[in-house]
Amino acid sequence: MLSQRASWVSVSVLLALGGTRALGAQVLDFSTVACSGSGSQNLGNSVTQNGYVVSAAPTFDLAEWCDGNANAPGAPAIFFNTVGSGGMLTAAGGAAFSLHTIDLAQLFVGPNFNEVLTFTGHLVGGSTVTQSFTVPGQASGAPVLSTYLFQPTFANLTSVDFAGQNHYQFTNVVLNVSAVPEPSALALLGTGALGLIGVNARRRHLRSR
């Protein structure tokens, strides 16, 4: 009975706290290719960061708005430089990976630039998973980045394809996330379990009198 109650307390404490942190996450924020000024920068066919490669289709290029450009979203972000060119994300060493979130924004400001962007993940073993996000058009202001969450099925991937009309830019690609309890959650979890042990010991003492 004690072990069952302790388990219940453990689960209850973790649910109440919601205390988890990302372990082993890698983030592609493209800070290594950031540029200054009011123009844009051509990045060639691929960009490599933290052991991952974002590549455009053969003969096409990647680019980014520099930080002073009106279309820059406030953080280094890249885009495929030719409409319909598409691209791919892979691990540089060919290792399997998981895809957690990505930040997306419009490439240009305009209410009619709604973008439906489709990601196709190629899994180890040959099957695929697919998910689409809609990036709404903006009537005014600089493009605003929003975070989009991938389904848990985007794990054990060998590559991910991008497909859209190239009216978008992206950054903060988060990969290989595993959730573990925060230290504060573990501390409270231990306190709760010890408290339950004390309550049970007191009950046994009272019954023996």
Secondary structure, DSSP 4 states (H G I P E B T S, - for coil): -HHHHHHHHHHHHHHHH--EEEES-EEE--GGG---SSSEEEEESEEEETTEEEEESTT--EEEE-TTSTT--SS--BEESSTT--EEEEETT---B-EEEEEEEESS-BTT--EEEEEEEEETTS-EEEEEEEE--BSSSS---EEEEPPTTS-SEEEEEEES-S-EEEEEEEES-EEEE-HHHHHHHHHHHHHHHHHHHHHHHHHH-
